[in-house]
Every structure is written in C-alpha cells, then in structure tokens.
Amino acid sequence: MNLELVSKSDYIICLGSMISKDSPKMNDLIIEAIAKNSAEFIYMHPVDDIDVKLYCTQFVKYEVGSEEGILALLLEYFTKDRSDELEEYLSDLDIGYISAESSAGEEEFDEMVEKLLNKTTKTIILGEDLFTHERVANISAMIKAFKEFSDFNIISLSDFILNANDELEDVAELKSYNGTVIYKYASNEDEFVYGSESFSKVAKVSNKDLISLNYGKQSIQRVFKLDKNLQGTIALCGVKADDESFLSQGYRYKQVKIEKVEE
C-alpha cells in the first residue's frame, strides 16, 4: 500500500470505510493532503461521521448495501476511453434507477466531477465494506474496470485479493436494511455499542443500558452508549480481533433486533 500517494493527492475519494475508525493513519494523510495540496476529499459512506464531515469537501451518504450500485455510478462518471464491452455494459444500466435506489443523487456525482477541474493526482481509497459484501465478485470486477479505464490511483484498506473476472454482471436489487442496524469496526479497546438519539429511540434503550443484540438464532450482549456526534439509526460496535460472534462474519452491517437486558 503506497501511503505516500495519499499525501501527494489533490483529489481523494474514500468509499466503503469509516476512515476515522478503520485507519487513523490514513485519515491523517488525507488531512495532510487537504492542508498541503488543497485536496478535494469526497467521503462516501452510510454513516454520518461528524469528525470526517468537518474537513471533507463533500459527503455522499448512500444506503447500506448499495456499494455495488455506487461503483456502477463511479464507472459511469469517472471512466474514459472505455472498451466496447464497458460502454455496452454501462449503456444497459438504468443509472437513474441505481442512483435513486442507492440514495446517491446524480447531481452529487455531477458535483464530484466538477471538483476534478485542475486536479492532477487522483486517488480512491476502498474500504472493507466492499470486500465483505455478498456481491464481492462483481464488485471486484467493477474495481478492475475502474482501475483500467480511469486515471485514479487505487488504495485498498482490505487484505482481500482481487481476483476478478472480466465480465461484469448487472447490479443486484438492493436489500432492505430497515430498523436497527449495527456497523462493526475493529477495536481492541472496547466492545460498546454507540448510537445516536434517533437510534436510542428506535431501539427503546437508554445510555449505559445493557442490551442484547439478536441476529437470527445468535445473541450477544453489549453496553449501549449514547453518542451525540452520531446521527441516524446505524449504531457502531467495536469488535476485537478474536471475536467469533456473528459481528465478525460477513458484511460489516447487521440488521439486528435489540432488547434491553433487565438486571
């Protein structure tokens, strides 16, 4: 991973990573690039991270699970000198529908393109959300196409090895993530669940409550902490490296049922 590329970039997209939690070092390099290079920093994620929103130049919030659709939009807006195969693939997609389903407006991508003016060193940072997604095979093929037909440097925060087919598949229908959703991040310091006031109301829990997270037939207990810097109904949960619960498996977002544990 060529971290030096980030500090030298003047246009940076971060997709699929809550960068302040996932990679504080990378986060610092982005801030350095903004300060030194007047870099545009576009942060794309379903979680409103107040800390990152203080310094990003554009925040694109998309629906949980729609990473595949976001990559299709990036292919549409940022690739050039495309192959006939890629051109045909994109022409067959309903970009307006994908944009609406992902809740990432076409006007937001227009704004991203406008920010490219006079930018010379472009980098996209790809996070773990992409590589734990059930559609990772097609996501990998999309990343391969983006690398080939754009002038972006690509940096992955994941150890996942891209072994993609050349053939791109249609974007799958977006699954619903209604109700209370947990987003897990690596942490050796704590295993709390941090949620906003909105999350607290929906889950019917209060600050410092012991809660049960129920996912299918599995259940784990955590202490809930109210975080006024968070918004929406996605809560954050620190997960240790040796965790073997459902939180450590598969996609980083889990739709869970939450119950207060009576002590």
Secondary structure as the mmCIF struct_conf table of DSSP 4:
data_model
#
loop_
_struct_conf.conf_type_id
_struct_conf.id
_struct_conf.beg_label_comp_id
_struct_conf.beg_label_asym_id
_struct_conf.beg_label_seq_id
_struct_conf.end_label_comp_id
_struct_conf.end_label_asym_id
_struct_conf.end_label_seq_id
TURN_TY1_P TURN_TY1_P1 LEU A 3 LEU A 3
HELX_RH_AL_P HELX_RH_AL_P1 GLU A 4 LYS A 8
BEND BEND1 ASP A 10 ASP A 10
STRN STRN1 TYR A 11 LEU A 15
BEND BEND2 GLY A 16 GLY A 16
HELX_RH_AL_P HELX_RH_AL_P2 ILE A 19 ASP A 22
HELX_RH_AL_P HELX_RH_AL_P3 PRO A 24 ASN A 37
STRN STRN2 GLU A 40 MET A 44
BEND BEND3 PRO A 46 VAL A 47
HELX_RH_AL_P HELX_RH_AL_P4 ILE A 50 LYS A 53
TURN_TY1_P TURN_TY1_P2 LEU A 54 TYR A 55
BEND BEND4 THR A 57 THR A 57
STRN STRN3 GLN A 58 VAL A 60
TURN_TY1_P TURN_TY1_P3 VAL A 64 GLY A 65
HELX_RH_AL_P HELX_RH_AL_P5 GLU A 67 PHE A 78
BEND BEND5 ASP A 81 ASP A 81
HELX_RH_AL_P HELX_RH_AL_P6 ASP A 84 ASP A 92
BEND BEND6 LEU A 93 LEU A 93
HELX_RH_AL_P HELX_RH_AL_P7 ILE A 95 SER A 102
TURN_TY1_P TURN_TY1_P4 SER A 103 SER A 103
HELX_RH_AL_P HELX_RH_AL_P8 GLU A 106 GLU A 114
TURN_TY1_P TURN_TY1_P5 LYS A 115 ASN A 118
STRN STRN4 LYS A 122 LEU A 126
HELX_RH_AL_P HELX_RH_AL_P9 GLU A 128 PHE A 131
BEND BEND7 THR A 132 HIS A 133
TURN_TY1_P TURN_TY1_P6 GLU A 134 ARG A 135
HELX_RH_AL_P HELX_RH_AL_P10 VAL A 136 PHE A 149
BEND BEND8 SER A 150 SER A 150
STRN STRN5 PHE A 152 SER A 156
BEND BEND9 LEU A 157 SER A 158
BEND BEND10 ASP A 166 ASP A 166
HELX_LH_PP_P HELX_LH_PP_P1 GLU A 167 SER A 176
BEND BEND11 GLY A 179 GLY A 179
STRN STRN6 VAL A 181 ALA A 186
BEND BEND12 ASN A 188 GLU A 189
STRN STRN7 VAL A 193 GLY A 195
HELX_RH_AL_P HELX_RH_AL_P11 GLU A 197 ALA A 203
TURN_TY1_P TURN_TY1_P7 LYS A 204 LYS A 204
TURN_TY1_P TURN_TY1_P8 ASN A 207 LYS A 208
STRN STRN8 LEU A 210 TYR A 215
TURN_TY1_P TURN_TY1_P9 GLY A 216 LYS A 217
STRN STRN9 GLN A 218 LEU A 226
TURN_TY1_P TURN_TY1_P10 LYS A 228 ASN A 229
BEND BEND13 GLY A 232 THR A 233
STRN STRN10 ILE A 234 VAL A 239
TURN_TY1_P TURN_TY1_P11 ALA A 241 ASP A 242
BEND BEND14 SER A 245 SER A 245
HELX_RH_3T_P HELX_RH_3T_P1 PHE A 246 SER A 248
BEND BEND15 GLN A 249 ARG A 252
STRN STRN11 TYR A 253 GLN A 255
STRN STRN12 LYS A 257 LYS A 260
HELX_LH_PP_P HELX_LH_PP_P2 VAL A 261 GLU A 262
#
